């Protein structure tokens, strides 16, 4: 059985001063505080949220 791919996403910079849509994307990924890491499924929806805030995030596949 193949397991679903996961992404580890870490918030490296604050969302303070960012556009509201970027802040919502970060919150949608489950990130609340700087340096917090969450594991999310590798889906097109999550990839889109990551792409919107890519300058604030660090992403590791696996």
C-alpha positions as CSV (number, residue, x, y, z in Angstrom):
1,X,0.0,0.0,0.0
2,X,1.3,3.4,-0.9
3,X,0.9,6.0,1.9
4,X,-0.2,9.5,1.1
5,X,2.6,12.1,0.8
6,X,3.0,14.5,3.6
7,X,4.6,18.0,3.8
8,X,6.2,19.5,6.9
9,X,5.6,23.2,6.9
10,X,7.3,25.7,9.2
11,X,6.3,29.3,9.6
12,X,9.7,31.1,9.5
13,X,8.5,34.8,9.5
14,X,5.5,36.6,11.0
15,X,2.4,37.3,9.0
16,X,2.2,40.7,10.6
17,X,2.0,43.3,7.8
18,X,1.2,40.8,5.1
19,X,-1.9,40.8,2.9
20,X,-5.0,39.4,4.6
21,X,-5.2,36.6,2.0
22,X,-1.7,35.5,2.8
23,X,-2.4,35.5,6.5
24,X,-5.6,33.4,5.9
25,X,-3.6,30.9,3.8
26,X,-1.1,30.5,6.7
27,X,-3.9,30.0,9.2
28,X,-5.6,27.6,6.8
29,X,-2.4,25.4,7.0
30,X,-2.8,25.3,10.7
31,X,0.1,27.6,11.6
32,X,-0.4,30.1,14.4
33,X,3.0,31.1,15.7
34,X,6.5,31.6,14.3
35,X,8.7,28.5,14.2
36,X,5.6,26.3,14.5
37,X,5.7,23.2,12.3
38,X,2.7,21.2,11.1
39,X,2.4,18.2,8.9
40,X,-0.2,18.5,6.1
41,X,-1.3,16.3,3.2
42,X,0.3,16.9,-0.2
43,X,-2.8,18.1,-2.0
44,X,-3.3,20.8,-4.7
45,X,-5.3,22.9,-2.2
46,X,-2.4,22.8,0.4
47,X,0.2,23.4,-2.3
48,X,-1.8,26.6,-3.4
49,X,-1.8,27.9,0.2
50,X,1.9,27.2,0.5
51,X,2.6,29.0,-2.8
52,X,0.7,32.0,-1.6
53,X,2.9,32.4,1.5
54,X,6.1,30.8,0.2
55,X,8.2,33.8,1.3
56,X,7.2,33.1,4.9
57,X,7.4,29.3,5.0
58,X,9.9,26.5,4.9
59,X,8.6,23.2,3.4
60,X,10.1,19.7,3.6
61,X,8.7,16.8,1.7
62,X,8.4,13.5,3.6
